[in-house]
């Protein structure tokens, strides 16, 4: 039996890809939020994930355990994923794109601490210092106006807490399951949960929860939501297979400058001087982590880590 060995640089590269795709998905969701309810966006997000990935699972014959601990963890992961995406969809209705993502950026710091506390992953003083510096940069970017939006400005904090738990569960299940198959099954699970709830809401005439077919001119954006969401979280899942959560946490800060760029291109929202300073600090902290991990990878002995075997890498 082949032992699994972490590959930090590969995990970092995959997480960097996620940091590019995720803001694109958030921008599309923000546009859709002007004409669709949050519940309908959530339904199409996961239904399209299932539709897009199930054929790949069949064609590529990707195995997926249908019982036991992987099934339970995948179900828990799906619930956390649904809740996190829903909170972000609602957040983007009230907050600018960059603000919502910036407030949610307590998540990498929470992930770092949780990975150390629950999974026994080593942090190290230099990595902790880099995360702290990146977090300080995030604070410079955050310029919330709680007077303007009230308690709704706290919604991204719920996203952060939720996706911290999501990352930890993903770290546990990703080593024992195929990423594409797991994402496909999650899409099916979420759709099976959401459809009865929305039909019930329709029967009870609950506002904002009933199913509503999107107008024809929105279908292109709806499809993009499924594509970006599915591919983005595949990248995240792959990254967590190859590197500890503590290693990847600082890299997630790279999502913030990408969000600022997309916010300017799509919504003409551009960070001010203080926010730009914060973005520079975040990038510097992320680059330091890359150099630090490269140095550790070069000097580490070729000893296998005590992790369960993982399936072959997915092309």
N, C-alpha and C positions, 0 to 999 in steps of 0.2 A: 504493500500500500504506500503510495506516494504522500509524503508529508507536505503540508502547505507551508509556504514561506512568503512573508510579506515582501512587497516590492514598492517601497515608499514613493519613488519617483513616478512610477506608472500610476499609482493612486492619485498623486498630485496632479498629473497631466489630465486624468479623467475628471477630477474635481474642477479643474480650470475650465474644461469644456462645459461642465454644468453651469459654471458662473457666467458663461456667455449665453447659453440657451435659456436659463431661468428668467432673466429680465425680459427677454423677447416674449416669453409666455405671459409674464405679468402685464406687459404693455398691451398685448392682445386682449387679455381679460379686462383691463381697465376700459378699453374701447367698447367691448361687448357689454360691460356693466351699465352703459348708458341706455341700452335698449332691451336687456334681458335680466331676469331675476337671478339672484345668486344661486338658488337651488337648481335652476335650469342649466346654468353654466357648469355647475359641479357635475350634473348628470351627464352632459355631453362630453365633458373632460374625461370621465372614467369610461363611459360607453365606447368612445372612440379609441381609448387605450386598448380595450379588449378587442375591438374590431381590427385594429391595426396589428396587434401582436399575436393573436391566436393563429392566424395563417402562418406566421413565421415559426411558431412553436411546432405546428404540424409539418411544415416543409423541412425544417431543420431537425426534426425529431428530438427536441430538447426534453429531457426527462424532468419530471417534477414529482416529489413525493406527495401523495394525496391523503396522507394520514399522519397522526402523531404530532410531535413537537413542531416540525416545519409548517404543518397546516395551521396549528394554533398561533404560531408566531406571525405567519402571513396574514391571518385574519386580524390579529391585533395591529399589525403594521398598516393594514388597509384602513382600519378605523381611525388610526392616528393620522394617516395621510389624508383621508377625507376631511377630518376636522381642521387640519392645518391649511389645506387648500381653501376650504370654505371661509375660514377667518381671514385669509389673505384677500379673497375675492371681495368680501365685505369691506375690508380696510381700504382697498383701492377705490371704493365708491366715494370715500370721504377725504382721503389724503392724496397728495401728489405722489407719483411713483417713487421718486428718490427718498422722500420722507418715510413712506411706509416700509421700504426695504431697510433704510438706515435704522429705524426704531427696532425692527426685528433682528438687528445685528448684535443683540446680546446673545443670540443663539450659538455662535461658535464658542463664546466664552463658557456658556452653560454646558455645551457638548464636551469641552475639554475637561471641566470639573466632573461631569457625570461619567465620562469615560474612565477617569482615574478612580472614582469612588465605586462604581458598579462593576467595571470590567477589569480593574487592576492594571490599566494601561499606564505606562510610564510617561510622565510629562517632562520632567527635567527643568532646571531653572532657566536655561536659555530659551527654551520653547515657551515657557510660561511668560518670560519677559517680553518675547516677541508678540504674544497674544495680548498682553497688557498694553503694549505700545499701539498695536492695531486697534484695540478697543478705545484707547484715548483718541485716536484719529477718528473713529466712528462718532465719538461724542462731539467732535468739532463739526462733523457733517450734519448731525441731528440738530435741526432748528425747529422743534415742534411748536405749534401754536395751539396749546390746549384750550385757550380762550375761544378760539374759532371753532374747534370741532368737539371739545368736551371729552367725555369718556371714550369716544370712538378712537381717540389717539392711542388708547391702550390696546386696541385689537392686535396690532403687530406683536405686542408682547406675548399674547396668547399663541400667535404663530410660532414665536421663538421657543416657548416652553414645549409646544406640541411637537415641533420638528426636532427638538433635542431628544425627546423620547423616541421619535421615529428613527433617528439616526442610530440610536443604541440598539433598537430592535432589528433594524436592517443589518447592522454589524453581526448580529447573532445568526440571522437566517441566511444571509448572503453567502456564507461559506459552504453551506450544505445544500443550496438549491441553485438552479440555473437562473440568471438574472432576467432573461427574456420571458421564460416560463413564469417566474414569480410575478413579474409586472402584468403579464396577461391574466393570470389568476386573480391578482388584485383588482384589475379592471372589471372582471366578471363579478367578483364579490361585491364591489362597490355598486355596480349596476343593479344587482339582485337586491341589495339593501335599499337603494334609492327609489327604484321604480314603485314598489308597494307603498313606501312612505308618501311619494308624490301623488299616487292614485288616491290614497286615503285623504291627503290634504285637499285634493280636488273635490272629493265627495263631501268633505266637511266645509268646503269653501274657505279654506285658510289662505289669507293673502300672502303672496310671495313664495308659496311652496308648491302650488299646483303646476302640472306640466303645461308648457306652452311651446308650440312649434316655432322655431326662429323664422323671421322673415327671410325671403329668398336672398336678399342682398347681404345677409350676415353669414351665410353658410360657408363662405371662404374663410372668414375669421374663426368660425366654429371649428372647422377642420384644422386650422393652424393651432388652435388651442390643444387639440388632441395630439397633433404631431410634436409640438414643442414640449408639452407636458410629459408625454411618453418617453421621448428621447432624452429629455433632461434628467428625469429620474432614473432612467437606465444608466446614464453616466454616473450619477450619484451612487447607485447600487454597485456598479462595477468598481468605483473608487474605494468603497468601503470593504470590498473583498481583498484589496491589495495593500491597504494601509490602515493603521489604527485611527480611530476617531480623533485622538489627540493630535496626530500628525496633520490631519486634513482640516481641523477646525480653523487654523489661521488662514488657510488658502481660501476659505469661503469669503474672506473679506474682499477678494478680487471681484465679487459680484457687484460691489457698491460702485466702483468707477464705471463699470459697464452699464449699470442702471442709470447713472448720471448722463452718460452719452446717449443712451436710448431715450431717456426722458427729454433731452434737448431735441433730438431728431424728430420725435413723434409729437411731443406735447409742448415744445418750446419752453421747457423748464430747465434752467441752468443754475448750478450751484454758485453761491457767491464766493468771495475770497476766502473766508474762514472755512467754508466747506471744501474748497479746492485744496487748502492746506491739509485738511483731514484726509482727503483722498490720497494725497502724496504720502502721508505717514502710513496709511494702510498699505499702499503698494510697496513701500520700503520694508514694512514688516513681513509682507508675504514673500518678497524676494529673499529676505534673510532666511526665512524658513526653508525655501528651496535650496539655498546654498548649504544650510546646515544639514538637511537631510541627505544631500549628495555626499557631503563629507562623512556622515555616519555610515552611509551605504558602502562607501569605498573601504572603510576601516573595519566594518563588522565581519566577524568570522562566519564561515559558511555552515552555521549550525541551524537545523530546522527548528521552527517555533512550535510550541505545543498546541497547535490548532487542528481541528478536524480536517480531513481532506476536502479539497474544493474541486468542482467539475472543471474541465478544460476551459481556458479563456474563450469568451465568445467573440467571434470576429465582427 
